[in-house]
Amino acid sequence: MQKTILLSLALIYCLTSYSQSIQDLDFLIGKWKIVETIYPGTEKEYQEIGTRTCGYYLNGSFIKCESETVIQKNGHKRFYSYIINYDKKEGCFRATNFAHDFPLHGQFKWYLDKENHRIIAITPKNVIEDRFFRATISYSDPNKLVWDGWASVFKKDKDWLQVFNDVATRLE
């Protein structure tokens, strides 16, 4: 009887604890042309155009995406990267981004919504002073990724302002 109970509990655990892995983000792998609009629909709007290359990193435990863009209004080049892994303990992906022209590193929790072909990204804590970020990444078209991001200043208000729209089209 005790063995049956233990076996049943083990089976229930296995069935309910579907574990994701970094390979679930395989749709990111490749080379992409990116057109990123910063502050879309506002008087501050501008575009960055360039490429992003994503591949497996550190023996396949991570995905690294490296981007190089040119700010269209002034010709300045920007370089930034994302390092992504799966956090089994938290049950989410962790994405850390770095930029050569920005002193802070963004840290995000990514939740994969396979049914709706999107990633929901949130910052677990404030990134810059009291600003928080969230984003969605749609991958419903295997040759196109659409990233939309919003920021909010919780101490001042609870309104979310769209801060970027990034459309990536697969090159390879």
C-alpha atoms as an extended CHARMM CRD file, in Angstrom:
* protein
*
       172  EXT
         1         1  MET       CA              0.0000000000        0.0000000000        0.0000000000  PROA      1               0.0000000000
         2         2  GLN       CA              2.7680000000        2.4210000000        0.9540000000  PROA      2               0.0000000000
         3         3  LYS       CA              4.6490000000        1.6260000000       -2.2960000000  PROA      3               0.0000000000
         4         4  THR       CA              1.4740000000        2.2710000000       -4.3010000000  PROA      4               0.0000000000
         5         5  ILE       CA              0.9770000000        5.6510000000       -2.6380000000  PROA      5               0.0000000000
         6         6  LEU       CA              4.6200000000        6.6330000000       -3.2010000000  PROA      6               0.0000000000
         7         7  LEU       CA              4.4880000000        5.4710000000       -6.8180000000  PROA      7               0.0000000000
         8         8  SER       CA              1.2370000000        7.4120000000       -7.3810000000  PROA      8               0.0000000000
         9         9  LEU       CA              2.7020000000       10.5770000000       -5.8470000000  PROA      9               0.0000000000
        10        10  ALA       CA              5.8300000000       10.2270000000       -7.9870000000  PROA      10              0.0000000000
        11        11  LEU       CA              3.6990000000        9.7790000000      -11.1220000000  PROA      11              0.0000000000
        12        12  ILE       CA              1.5580000000       12.8330000000      -10.2810000000  PROA      12              0.0000000000
        13        13  TYR       CA              4.7150000000       14.8720000000       -9.6620000000  PROA      13              0.0000000000
        14        14  CYS       CA              6.1710000000       13.8290000000      -13.0210000000  PROA      14              0.0000000000
        15        15  LEU       CA              2.9550000000       14.6130000000      -14.8830000000  PROA      15              0.0000000000
        16        16  THR       CA              2.4500000000       18.0210000000      -13.2780000000  PROA      16              0.0000000000
        17        17  SER       CA              6.0130000000       19.2590000000      -13.2540000000  PROA      17              0.0000000000
        18        18  TYR       CA              6.6180000000       19.6900000000      -16.9720000000  PROA      18              0.0000000000
        19        19  SER       CA             10.0340000000       21.2100000000      -17.1610000000  PROA      19              0.0000000000
        20        20  GLN       CA             10.9050000000       23.6850000000      -19.8220000000  PROA      20              0.0000000000
        21        21  SER       CA             14.3960000000       24.0560000000      -21.1670000000  PROA      21              0.0000000000
        22        22  ILE       CA             16.4250000000       26.5840000000      -23.1030000000  PROA      22              0.0000000000
        23        23  GLN       CA             15.5770000000       24.6350000000      -26.2910000000  PROA      23              0.0000000000
        24        24  ASP       CA             11.9810000000       25.8700000000      -25.9350000000  PROA      24              0.0000000000
        25        25  LEU       CA             13.3340000000       29.2240000000      -27.1560000000  PROA      25              0.0000000000
        26        26  ASP       CA             14.8380000000       27.6690000000      -30.2810000000  PROA      26              0.0000000000
        27        27  PHE       CA             12.7430000000       30.0410000000      -32.4230000000  PROA      27              0.0000000000
        28        28  LEU       CA             15.1540000000       32.8410000000      -31.3880000000  PROA      28              0.0000000000
        29        29  ILE       CA             18.1530000000       31.1400000000      -32.9950000000  PROA      29              0.0000000000
        30        30  GLY       CA             19.3400000000       32.7590000000      -36.2060000000  PROA      30              0.0000000000
        31        31  LYS       CA             20.2340000000       36.0730000000      -37.7490000000  PROA      31              0.0000000000
        32        32  TRP       CA             17.6030000000       38.8010000000      -37.7990000000  PROA      32              0.0000000000
        33        33  LYS       CA             17.1560000000       42.2200000000      -39.3800000000  PROA      33              0.0000000000
        34        34  ILE       CA             15.7720000000       44.5280000000      -36.7060000000  PROA      34              0.0000000000
        35        35  VAL       CA             13.8670000000       47.7740000000      -36.9330000000  PROA      35              0.0000000000
        36        36  GLU       CA             13.3500000000       49.1520000000      -33.4610000000  PROA      36              0.0000000000
        37        37  THR       CA             11.1740000000       52.1800000000      -32.8420000000  PROA      37              0.0000000000
        38        38  ILE       CA             11.8870000000       53.9250000000      -29.5460000000  PROA      38              0.0000000000
        39        39  TYR       CA              9.0330000000       55.8820000000      -27.9200000000  PROA      39              0.0000000000
        40        40  PRO       CA              6.5910000000       55.0060000000      -30.7430000000  PROA      40              0.0000000000
        41        41  GLY       CA              3.8010000000       57.4940000000      -31.3210000000  PROA      41              0.0000000000
        42        42  THR       CA              5.4040000000       60.2800000000      -29.2820000000  PROA      42              0.0000000000
        43        43  GLU       CA              7.3850000000       63.4230000000      -30.1050000000  PROA      43              0.0000000000
        44        44  LYS       CA             10.5260000000       61.5520000000      -28.9340000000  PROA      44              0.0000000000
        45        45  GLU       CA             10.1260000000       58.7530000000      -31.5240000000  PROA      45              0.0000000000
        46        46  TYR       CA             13.2120000000       57.5450000000      -33.3940000000  PROA      46              0.0000000000
        47        47  GLN       CA             14.4120000000       54.3320000000      -35.0490000000  PROA      47              0.0000000000
        48        48  GLU       CA             17.3660000000       52.0160000000      -34.7850000000  PROA      48              0.0000000000
        49        49  ILE       CA             18.0270000000       49.6150000000      -37.6540000000  PROA      49              0.0000000000
        50        50  GLY       CA             20.4890000000       46.7490000000      -37.6360000000  PROA      50              0.0000000000
        51        51  THR       CA             20.9620000000       43.0420000000      -37.0380000000  PROA      51              0.0000000000
        52        52  ARG       CA             20.6400000000       40.6020000000      -34.1670000000  PROA      52              0.0000000000
        53        53  THR       CA             22.2790000000       37.1880000000      -34.0720000000  PROA      53              0.0000000000
        54        54  CYS       CA             21.1180000000       34.6070000000      -31.5400000000  PROA      54              0.0000000000
        55        55  GLY       CA             22.8150000000       31.2870000000      -30.8570000000  PROA      55              0.0000000000
        56        56  TYR       CA             23.3850000000       28.7600000000      -28.1340000000  PROA      56              0.0000000000
        57        57  TYR       CA             26.0890000000       29.7020000000      -25.6480000000  PROA      57              0.0000000000
        58        58  LEU       CA             28.1300000000       27.9440000000      -22.9490000000  PROA      58              0.0000000000
        59        59  ASN       CA             27.6050000000       24.3760000000      -24.1010000000  PROA      59              0.0000000000
        60        60  GLY       CA             23.9460000000       24.9950000000      -24.9690000000  PROA      60              0.0000000000
        61        61  SER       CA             22.9150000000       26.0970000000      -21.4670000000  PROA      61              0.0000000000
        62        62  PHE       CA             22.2100000000       29.6820000000      -22.5440000000  PROA      62              0.0000000000
        63        63  ILE       CA             21.1520000000       31.6510000000      -25.5940000000  PROA      63              0.0000000000
        64        64  LYS       CA             23.1490000000       34.7640000000      -26.4080000000  PROA      64              0.0000000000
        65        65  CYS       CA             21.6660000000       37.4020000000      -28.7040000000  PROA      65              0.0000000000
        66        66  GLU       CA             24.0090000000       40.1270000000      -29.9160000000  PROA      66              0.0000000000
        67        67  SER       CA             22.6700000000       43.2150000000      -31.6440000000  PROA      67              0.0000000000
        68        68  GLU       CA             24.2430000000       46.0250000000      -33.6030000000  PROA      68              0.0000000000
        69        69  THR       CA             22.0620000000       48.9390000000      -34.6560000000  PROA      69              0.0000000000
        70        70  VAL       CA             22.4280000000       52.4270000000      -36.0570000000  PROA      70              0.0000000000
        71        71  ILE       CA             20.3340000000       55.2620000000      -34.6520000000  PROA      71              0.0000000000
        72        72  GLN       CA             18.7820000000       56.7340000000      -37.7980000000  PROA      72              0.0000000000
        73        73  LYS       CA             18.5510000000       60.3490000000      -36.6370000000  PROA      73              0.0000000000
        74        74  ASN       CA             22.2530000000       60.7250000000      -35.7750000000  PROA      74              0.0000000000
        75        75  GLY       CA             24.1430000000       57.7360000000      -37.2380000000  PROA      75              0.0000000000
        76        76  HSD       CA             25.4560000000       56.4890000000      -33.8720000000  PROA      76              0.0000000000
        77        77  LYS       CA             26.0680000000       52.7480000000      -33.5780000000  PROA      77              0.0000000000
        78        78  ARG       CA             24.7000000000       50.8100000000      -30.6100000000  PROA      78              0.0000000000
        79        79  PHE       CA             25.7520000000       47.3830000000      -29.3960000000  PROA      79              0.0000000000
        80        80  TYR       CA             23.7390000000       45.3400000000      -26.9270000000  PROA      80              0.0000000000
        81        81  SER       CA             23.2910000000       41.7050000000      -25.9050000000  PROA      81              0.0000000000
        82        82  TYR       CA             20.8830000000       39.4050000000      -24.1270000000  PROA      82              0.0000000000
        83        83  ILE       CA             21.9910000000       36.3270000000      -22.2010000000  PROA      83              0.0000000000
        84        84  ILE       CA             19.0750000000       33.9620000000      -21.5440000000  PROA      84              0.0000000000
        85        85  ASN       CA             18.8090000000       30.7910000000      -19.4740000000  PROA      85              0.0000000000
        86        86  TYR       CA             16.1040000000       28.6820000000      -17.8670000000  PROA      86              0.0000000000
        87        87  ASP       CA             15.6850000000       28.9490000000      -14.0860000000  PROA      87              0.0000000000
        88        88  LYS       CA             14.1780000000       25.6310000000      -12.9240000000  PROA      88              0.0000000000
        89        89  LYS       CA             13.6650000000       26.8820000000       -9.3890000000  PROA      89              0.0000000000
        90        90  GLU       CA             11.5900000000       29.9010000000      -10.4900000000  PROA      90              0.0000000000
        91        91  GLY       CA              9.9690000000       28.1350000000      -13.4590000000  PROA      91              0.0000000000
        92        92  CYS       CA             10.8470000000       30.9220000000      -15.8790000000  PROA      92              0.0000000000
        93        93  PHE       CA             13.5450000000       32.0540000000      -18.2390000000  PROA      93              0.0000000000
        94        94  ARG       CA             15.9860000000       34.7080000000      -17.0530000000  PROA      94              0.0000000000
        95        95  ALA       CA             17.1710000000       37.3110000000      -19.5350000000  PROA      95              0.0000000000
        96        96  THR       CA             19.9240000000       39.7650000000      -18.7070000000  PROA      96              0.0000000000
        97        97  ASN       CA             20.7050000000       42.5300000000      -21.1440000000  PROA      97              0.0000000000
        98        98  PHE       CA             23.8070000000       44.6490000000      -21.5160000000  PROA      98              0.0000000000
        99        99  ALA       CA             24.4240000000       47.7080000000      -23.6710000000  PROA      99              0.0000000000
       100       100  HSD       CA             27.7110000000       49.4420000000      -24.3980000000  PROA      100             0.0000000000
       101       101  ASP       CA             26.1380000000       52.8730000000      -23.9090000000  PROA      101             0.0000000000
       102       102  PHE       CA             24.0250000000       52.1970000000      -20.8160000000  PROA      102             0.0000000000
       103       103  PRO       CA             25.5030000000       51.6680000000      -17.3410000000  PROA      103             0.0000000000
       104       104  LEU       CA             22.8660000000       49.3300000000      -15.8650000000  PROA      104             0.0000000000
       105       105  HSD       CA             22.0880000000       45.7190000000      -16.7260000000  PROA      105             0.0000000000
       106       106  GLY       CA             18.4280000000       44.8570000000      -17.2440000000  PROA      106             0.0000000000
       107       107  GLN       CA             17.1810000000       41.6740000000      -15.6340000000  PROA      107             0.0000000000
       108       108  PHE       CA             13.9430000000       40.1170000000      -16.7850000000  PROA      108             0.0000000000
       109       109  LYS       CA             11.8320000000       37.0860000000      -16.0450000000  PROA      109             0.0000000000
       110       110  TRP       CA             10.4570000000       35.6110000000      -19.2500000000  PROA      110             0.0000000000
       111       111  TYR       CA              7.3350000000       33.4300000000      -19.1400000000  PROA      111             0.0000000000
       112       112  LEU       CA              6.7190000000       31.3100000000      -22.2230000000  PROA      112             0.0000000000
       113       113  ASP       CA              3.0900000000       31.1920000000      -23.3710000000  PROA      113             0.0000000000
       114       114  LYS       CA              3.2420000000       28.4200000000      -25.9890000000  PROA      114             0.0000000000
       115       115  GLU       CA             -0.5020000000       28.4680000000      -26.6400000000  PROA      115             0.0000000000
       116       116  ASN       CA             -0.4280000000       32.1250000000      -27.7560000000  PROA      116             0.0000000000
       117       117  HSD       CA              3.0910000000       31.9970000000      -29.2310000000  PROA      117             0.0000000000
       118       118  ARG       CA              4.5210000000       34.7340000000      -27.0760000000  PROA      118             0.0000000000
       119       119  ILE       CA              6.8480000000       35.4970000000      -24.2200000000  PROA      119             0.0000000000
       120       120  ILE       CA              5.7270000000       37.7520000000      -21.4040000000  PROA      120             0.0000000000
       121       121  ALA       CA              8.6870000000       39.5770000000      -19.8680000000  PROA      121             0.0000000000
       122       122  ILE       CA              8.7360000000       41.4870000000      -16.5900000000  PROA      122             0.0000000000
       123       123  THR       CA             11.4060000000       43.0630000000      -14.4680000000  PROA      123             0.0000000000
       124       124  PRO       CA             11.4280000000       41.4770000000      -11.0240000000  PROA      124             0.0000000000
       125       125  LYS       CA             12.5770000000       44.7790000000       -9.5500000000  PROA      125             0.0000000000
       126       126  ASN       CA             13.0660000000       48.3380000000      -10.6690000000  PROA      126             0.0000000000
       127       127  VAL       CA             15.6840000000       48.8490000000      -13.3450000000  PROA      127             0.0000000000
       128       128  ILE       CA             16.4040000000       52.5750000000      -13.1640000000  PROA      128             0.0000000000
       129       129  GLU       CA             15.5050000000       54.2950000000       -9.9210000000  PROA      129             0.0000000000
       130       130  ASP       CA             11.7580000000       53.6440000000       -9.7270000000  PROA      130             0.0000000000
       131       131  ARG       CA             11.0540000000       52.5610000000      -13.3270000000  PROA      131             0.0000000000
       132       132  PHE       CA              9.6820000000       49.1100000000      -14.0740000000  PROA      132             0.0000000000
       133       133  PHE       CA              9.4810000000       47.3750000000      -17.4550000000  PROA      133             0.0000000000
       134       134  ARG       CA              7.3470000000       44.7270000000      -19.0850000000  PROA      134             0.0000000000
       135       135  ALA       CA              7.3130000000       43.3790000000      -22.6220000000  PROA      135             0.0000000000
       136       136  THR       CA              5.7840000000       40.8210000000      -24.9240000000  PROA      136             0.0000000000
       137       137  ILE       CA              7.5800000000       38.9610000000      -27.6700000000  PROA      137             0.0000000000
       138       138  SER       CA              5.3000000000       37.4460000000      -30.3050000000  PROA      138             0.0000000000
       139       139  TYR       CA              6.6790000000       34.5300000000      -32.3060000000  PROA      139             0.0000000000
       140       140  SER       CA              3.4910000000       33.4110000000      -34.0850000000  PROA      140             0.0000000000
       141       141  ASP       CA              5.2800000000       33.9100000000      -37.4370000000  PROA      141             0.0000000000
       142       142  PRO       CA              8.5040000000       31.8140000000      -37.4240000000  PROA      142             0.0000000000
       143       143  ASN       CA             10.2170000000       34.4070000000      -39.6260000000  PROA      143             0.0000000000
       144       144  LYS       CA              9.2040000000       37.4610000000      -37.6250000000  PROA      144             0.0000000000
       145       145  LEU       CA              9.4970000000       38.4160000000      -33.9540000000  PROA      145             0.0000000000
       146       146  VAL       CA              7.6370000000       41.4160000000      -32.5760000000  PROA      146             0.0000000000
       147       147  TRP       CA              8.8510000000       42.8120000000      -29.2540000000  PROA      147             0.0000000000
       148       148  ASP       CA              6.7830000000       45.5090000000      -27.5640000000  PROA      148             0.0000000000
       149       149  GLY       CA              7.9570000000       47.0860000000      -24.3200000000  PROA      149             0.0000000000
       150       150  TRP       CA              6.4280000000       49.4110000000      -21.7430000000  PROA      150             0.0000000000
       151       151  ALA       CA              7.7730000000       51.3220000000      -18.7360000000  PROA      151             0.0000000000
       152       152  SER       CA              6.0780000000       52.7290000000      -15.6660000000  PROA      152             0.0000000000
       153       153  VAL       CA              7.1050000000       54.9830000000      -12.8170000000  PROA      153             0.0000000000
       154       154  PHE       CA              5.1600000000       53.5070000000       -9.9130000000  PROA      154             0.0000000000
       155       155  LYS       CA              5.9840000000       56.2320000000       -7.4040000000  PROA      155             0.0000000000
       156       156  LYS       CA              4.5080000000       58.9250000000       -9.6570000000  PROA      156             0.0000000000
       157       157  ASP       CA              1.7020000000       57.0430000000      -11.3740000000  PROA      157             0.0000000000
       158       158  LYS       CA              0.6600000000       53.6180000000      -12.5180000000  PROA      158             0.0000000000
       159       159  ASP       CA              0.4290000000       54.4050000000      -16.2330000000  PROA      159             0.0000000000
       160       160  TRP       CA              2.4510000000       52.2930000000      -18.6180000000  PROA      160             0.0000000000
       161       161  LEU       CA              4.1190000000       54.1100000000      -21.5290000000  PROA      161             0.0000000000
       162       162  GLN       CA              5.1740000000       52.1520000000      -24.6010000000  PROA      162             0.0000000000
       163       163  VAL       CA              8.9230000000       52.6590000000      -24.9010000000  PROA      163             0.0000000000
       164       164  PHE       CA              9.7950000000       50.4240000000      -27.8460000000  PROA      164             0.0000000000
       165       165  ASN       CA              8.5320000000       48.2980000000      -30.7160000000  PROA      165             0.0000000000
       166       166  ASP       CA             11.1400000000       45.9420000000      -32.1460000000  PROA      166             0.0000000000
       167       167  VAL       CA             10.3220000000       44.0360000000      -35.3240000000  PROA      167             0.0000000000
       168       168  ALA       CA             12.8610000000       41.3610000000      -36.2240000000  PROA      168             0.0000000000
       169       169  THR       CA             12.6950000000       39.6230000000      -39.6090000000  PROA      169             0.0000000000
       170       170  ARG       CA             14.6510000000       36.3990000000      -40.0790000000  PROA      170             0.0000000000
       171       171  LEU       CA             17.6340000000       36.6500000000      -42.4290000000  PROA      171             0.0000000000
       172       172  GLU       CA             19.0720000000       33.1570000000      -41.7780000000  PROA      172             0.0000000000
